Amino acid sequence: MSDSIMYYSTNKKAPRVAFDEALINGQAPDGGLYMPERIPKLSTETIRSFKDMEFFEIAYHIGKSFLGELIDDDSLKTITRDAYNFTVPIENVYERKYILRLDRGPTASFKDFAARMMARLMQYFITKTERKLLILVATSGDTGSAIANAFYGLDNIEVAVLFPENEVSERQRKQMTTLQKNITILALDGKFDDCQKLVKQAFSDPELDYLDLSSANSINFGRILPQTIYYFYSYAKLAKANEKVIISIPSGNFGNMMGAIIASRMGLPVERFIIATNENDEFPKFLESGDYHKIEPSRNCLSSAMNVGHPSNLARLVDLFDGHLDTSGELNKIPDMEKLQRLIYSISIDDTETRQTIIEAYKQCEIVLEPHGSVGWAGLRNYLKDNGNDSEKLYISVETAHPAKFPEQIIELLGIDPELPPALQGLEEKPEFFDKMGITYEQFKEYLINNY
């Protein structure tokens, strides 16, 4: 029965918990990340049946396979229908190569897919227990705005978002800082990794237990589960019978990648994943050598939401392939590198190639990409150079944000100002509200104690 799935910590030193507790806790008490003891399998017939379903219907089936009897059918159907009330375009580029556009949600980012379902699941479960939560979120760009919007106005949940002040675009910032109500925004004079480090320290601080902290970052498995859905959706809409797909995923903190890996374990027919990073190339080097070295500080690139020198979700990937990577970045047990290398092709794309790819995609294919999607498309192009272009195969590259979120780069490179989606209209006129802070844990802890 799917309702019997329990969740363990990647550090193996915390009690097993059910999904609802893993969701509310965010991170395991031993500092590890929650993983399901078993991953439910979907039959070929079920995956094929998704072809005729709406996105929210597919989300219900995948959610039910993990949640089982923890949530009643009507509530889960209401949650998925409410969460996914926007379009999910799949754009043909040439031959059987497609762009999966995950940029039509309320903050024009793929993070909406995870944040909206997770927020509604959290509210469902805490309403049953009458708890109150303080959600801590570190963001390198799109996560913060997606979480802030997904949780905005929800009862019994406060949200504090930490972001690196000089490494997010103006529109990304304003999607967070113009909300207020139960949303607090903190600008740090540092990097994303500094923000993430403070959040992790707060979770492991027993003196803050009274705050009932939870996480909406991709360290929370509640963020990973919804990120499996669009891989099944795009595959079902495009694939021929019994066909395997090659998927290119621009990757920073690796939540999007982890959703894809879990989808493949659930039965998604994948030939290879292309994991494309920006100049923070710790993962491509690890995949090649088996040696892991995080990058401190992370490198500041055009694809700002991917400026991550030590991806949290790498611990989940290593665990799934029988290794162990602890929170600090110490590789205590090397995973099965042969299996990893068979499944994953990884490459680092620098800013020069990111820019060039945006220009060429527009000139050659009339496709407008923003920097993150450009990294994904460049990863696919490099894969085709290295492995040959089979025009009969199915390839999907993931576009993670709307080009209008990065107007400066698009205007500079293409000479066009991308049309604003509804989610971004009117932001310029709204007042902003946020606090500024250094990067010491003492400052952050004092802020939490004084304000919550």
SULTATA-V73336 format. One record per residue. N is the residue number from 1. RES is the residue in one small letter. OMEGA is omega in degrees with one decimal (NA if undefined). Layout:
BEGIN
N_RES_OMEGA / N_RES_OMEGA
END
This chain:
BEGIN
1_m_-177.8 / 2_s_-178.1 / 3_d_-179.2 / 4_s_179.7 / 5_i_176.2 / 6_m_-174.5 / 7_y_-179.6 / 8_y_177.4 / 9_s_176.7 / 10_t_176.2 / 11_n_171.9 / 12_k_-177.4 / 13_k_179.8 / 14_a_178.4 / 15_p_173.1 / 16_r_180.0 / 17_v_173.5 / 18_a_-175.0 / 19_f_-175.2 / 20_d_178.7 / 21_e_175.7 / 22_a_179.4 / 23_l_-177.1 / 24_i_-179.8 / 25_n_-176.7 / 26_g_179.9 / 27_q_178.7 / 28_a_-177.0 / 29_p_177.5 / 30_d_179.0 / 31_g_179.3 / 32_g_178.8 / 33_l_-179.2 / 34_y_175.5 / 35_m_177.8 / 36_p_178.9 / 37_e_172.0 / 38_r_-179.8 / 39_i_-176.6 / 40_p_-179.6 / 41_k_172.7 / 42_l_-179.3 / 43_s_175.7 / 44_t_-179.3 / 45_e_179.0 / 46_t_-179.7 / 47_i_178.8 / 48_r_-179.1 / 49_s_179.0 / 50_f_-177.2 / 51_k_-175.6 / 52_d_-177.5 / 53_m_168.7 / 54_e_-177.4 / 55_f_-176.0 / 56_f_177.5 / 57_e_175.3 / 58_i_178.9 / 59_a_178.1 / 60_y_-176.7 / 61_h_-179.6 / 62_i_177.0 / 63_g_-178.8 / 64_k_-178.7 / 65_s_177.3 / 66_f_-170.4 / 67_l_178.2 / 68_g_-175.5 / 69_e_177.7 / 70_l_-179.3 / 71_i_-179.1 / 72_d_-174.1 / 73_d_-176.3 / 74_d_179.9 / 75_s_-179.9 / 76_l_177.1 / 77_k_177.8 / 78_t_-179.8 / 79_i_-176.6 / 80_t_178.6 / 81_r_-179.7 / 82_d_-177.1 / 83_a_-172.5 / 84_y_-179.5 / 85_n_-179.9 / 86_f_-175.4 / 87_t_177.5 / 88_v_-174.9 / 89_p_171.3 / 90_i_-169.2 / 91_e_176.6 / 92_n_179.9 / 93_v_171.7 / 94_y_-175.3 / 95_e_179.2 / 96_r_178.5 / 97_k_-170.3 / 98_y_169.1 / 99_i_173.7 / 100_l_-174.8 / 101_r_-179.0 / 102_l_-169.4 / 103_d_-175.6 / 104_r_177.4 / 105_g_-173.9 / 106_p_174.0 / 107_t_174.2 / 108_a_-179.4 / 109_s_177.3 / 110_f_179.9 / 111_k_177.9 / 112_d_-176.5 / 113_f_-179.5 / 114_a_-172.0 / 115_a_-174.2 / 116_r_178.8 / 117_m_-179.9 / 118_m_-179.2 / 119_a_-178.3 / 120_r_175.3 / 121_l_178.5 / 122_m_-179.1 / 123_q_177.8 / 124_y_-175.0 / 125_f_-178.2 / 126_i_175.7 / 127_t_179.8 / 128_k_-176.6 / 129_t_179.6 / 130_e_176.5 / 131_r_170.1 / 132_k_-175.3 / 133_l_166.4 / 134_l_-179.1 / 135_i_173.6 / 136_l_-176.1 / 137_v_168.0 / 138_a_-178.0 / 139_t_171.3 / 140_s_178.5 / 141_g_-169.6 / 142_d_-178.7 / 143_t_-175.8 / 144_g_-178.8 / 145_s_-179.9 / 146_a_179.4 / 147_i_-179.4 / 148_a_179.7 / 149_n_-178.6 / 150_a_-177.3 / 151_f_-174.6 / 152_y_175.5 / 153_g_179.5 / 154_l_-180.0 / 155_d_171.7 / 156_n_177.3 / 157_i_171.3 / 158_e_-179.3 / 159_v_172.5 / 160_a_-176.3 / 161_v_176.7 / 162_l_178.0 / 163_f_176.3 / 164_p_-167.7 / 165_e_-173.0 / 166_n_-175.1 / 167_e_171.8 / 168_v_179.3 / 169_s_-178.9 / 170_e_-179.0 / 171_r_175.6 / 172_q_-178.6 / 173_r_-175.2 / 174_k_175.6 / 175_q_177.4 / 176_m_-166.0 / 177_t_-178.4 / 178_t_-172.6 / 179_l_-174.8 / 180_q_-171.4 / 181_k_-177.3 / 182_n_-176.4 / 183_i_175.5 / 184_t_-176.6 / 185_i_-179.8 / 186_l_177.3 / 187_a_-178.4 / 188_l_176.0 / 189_d_-176.6 / 190_g_-177.8 / 191_k_174.3 / 192_f_-178.7 / 193_d_175.4 / 194_d_178.1 / 195_c_-178.0 / 196_q_-179.7 / 197_k_179.6 / 198_l_178.5 / 199_v_-179.6 / 200_k_178.7 / 201_q_179.9 / 202_a_-179.8 / 203_f_-177.3 / 204_s_-178.3 / 205_d_-177.9 / 206_p_179.7 / 207_e_178.8 / 208_l_-178.9 / 209_d_-176.7 / 210_y_-178.4 / 211_l_-177.0 / 212_d_-175.9 / 213_l_171.4 / 214_s_-176.7 / 215_s_171.8 / 216_a_171.3 / 217_n_-178.2 / 218_s_166.8 / 219_i_179.3 / 220_n_-179.1 / 221_f_174.9 / 222_g_173.7 / 223_r_-175.6 / 224_i_-177.0 / 225_l_-179.8 / 226_p_-178.6 / 227_q_170.8 / 228_t_-165.9 / 229_i_-173.7 / 230_y_173.8 / 231_y_175.0 / 232_f_-179.4 / 233_y_-176.3 / 234_s_178.5 / 235_y_-176.1 / 236_a_-178.8 / 237_k_-170.5 / 238_l_-166.7 / 239_a_167.8 / 240_k_-177.4 / 241_a_174.4 / 242_n_-178.0 / 243_e_172.9 / 244_k_-175.8 / 245_v_172.3 / 246_i_-172.8 / 247_i_177.3 / 248_s_-173.2 / 249_i_172.2 / 250_p_-165.6 / 251_s_176.4 / 252_g_177.8 / 253_n_168.9 / 254_f_174.5 / 255_g_179.1 / 256_n_176.2 / 257_m_-176.8 / 258_m_174.7 / 259_g_179.6 / 260_a_179.8 / 261_i_179.1 / 262_i_175.6 / 263_a_179.7 / 264_s_176.8 / 265_r_177.2 / 266_m_178.2 / 267_g_177.0 / 268_l_-175.5 / 269_p_-176.3 / 270_v_173.2 / 271_e_-178.7 / 272_r_169.3 / 273_f_171.7 / 274_i_179.5 / 275_i_-175.5 / 276_a_176.2 / 277_t_169.5 / 278_n_-175.0 / 279_e_170.4 / 280_n_-164.7 / 281_d_-177.9 / 282_e_-177.5 / 283_f_176.1 / 284_p_178.5 / 285_k_177.4 / 286_f_-178.8 / 287_l_-179.2 / 288_e_-169.1 / 289_s_-172.1 / 290_g_176.3 / 291_d_-178.8 / 292_y_177.0 / 293_h_179.0 / 294_k_-178.4 / 295_i_179.4 / 296_e_-9.6 / 297_p_178.2 / 298_s_-177.9 / 299_r_-177.5 / 300_n_-175.9 / 301_c_177.7 / 302_l_179.1 / 303_s_-165.3 / 304_s_-178.6 / 305_a_179.7 / 306_m_179.4 / 307_n_-175.2 / 308_v_-178.5 / 309_g_177.9 / 310_h_-174.7 / 311_p_-179.9 / 312_s_-172.7 / 313_n_173.3 / 314_l_177.2 / 315_a_178.5 / 316_r_179.9 / 317_l_179.6 / 318_v_179.3 / 319_d_-177.1 / 320_l_178.3 / 321_f_169.1 / 322_d_172.8 / 323_g_175.7 / 324_h_174.6 / 325_l_-177.4 / 326_d_-173.1 / 327_t_-176.9 / 328_s_-178.8 / 329_g_178.7 / 330_e_178.2 / 331_l_-175.7 / 332_n_178.5 / 333_k_-177.5 / 334_i_178.9 / 335_p_177.8 / 336_d_-173.6 / 337_m_-179.4 / 338_e_177.8 / 339_k_178.4 / 340_l_-177.7 / 341_q_176.4 / 342_r_-175.7 / 343_l_-169.4 / 344_i_166.9 / 345_y_-177.5 / 346_s_-177.9 / 347_i_175.6 / 348_s_-178.8 / 349_i_-179.4 / 350_d_-175.8 / 351_d_178.8 / 352_t_179.6 / 353_e_176.5 / 354_t_178.7 / 355_r_-177.2 / 356_q_179.9 / 357_t_176.2 / 358_i_-179.0 / 359_i_-175.2 / 360_e_178.5 / 361_a_-179.6 / 362_y_-177.3 / 363_k_-173.9 / 364_q_-171.7 / 365_c_-178.3 / 366_e_177.5 / 367_i_176.8 / 368_v_178.1 / 369_l_169.6 / 370_e_-170.6 / 371_p_-177.8 / 372_h_176.4 / 373_g_176.9 / 374_s_176.9 / 375_v_178.1 / 376_g_-179.4 / 377_w_176.0 / 378_a_176.1 / 379_g_177.9 / 380_l_-179.5 / 381_r_177.7 / 382_n_177.1 / 383_y_179.9 / 384_l_176.3 / 385_k_-175.1 / 386_d_-172.9 / 387_n_-179.0 / 388_g_-179.1 / 389_n_175.0 / 390_d_-173.7 / 391_s_-179.7 / 392_e_-176.7 / 393_k_178.0 / 394_l_178.4 / 395_y_177.1 / 396_i_175.2 / 397_s_-172.8 / 398_v_172.2 / 399_e_-166.7 / 400_t_-179.3 / 401_a_179.9 / 402_h_179.6 / 403_p_-179.2 / 404_a_175.8 / 405_k_-177.6 / 406_f_-172.0 / 407_p_-177.3 / 408_e_-179.3 / 409_q_-177.4 / 410_i_178.2 / 411_i_-179.1 / 412_e_-173.0 / 413_l_-172.4 / 414_l_-179.5 / 415_g_177.0 / 416_i_175.9 / 417_d_-175.4 / 418_p_-178.4 / 419_e_-179.1 / 420_l_169.8 / 421_p_-179.1 / 422_p_-176.2 / 423_a_-175.3 / 424_l_-176.2 / 425_q_176.4 / 426_g_-177.7 / 427_l_-173.4 / 428_e_-175.0 / 429_e_-174.2 / 430_k_176.4 / 431_p_-179.5 / 432_e_178.3 / 433_f_174.9 / 434_f_178.2 / 435_d_179.0 / 436_k_-174.4 / 437_m_171.7 / 438_g_-174.1 / 439_i_178.8 / 440_t_-179.9 / 441_y_-179.7 / 442_e_178.0 / 443_q_-176.8 / 444_f_-179.7 / 445_k_179.0 / 446_e_179.1 / 447_y_-179.6 / 448_l_-178.1 / 449_i_-176.6 / 450_n_-172.4 / 451_n_-178.9 / 452_y_NA
END
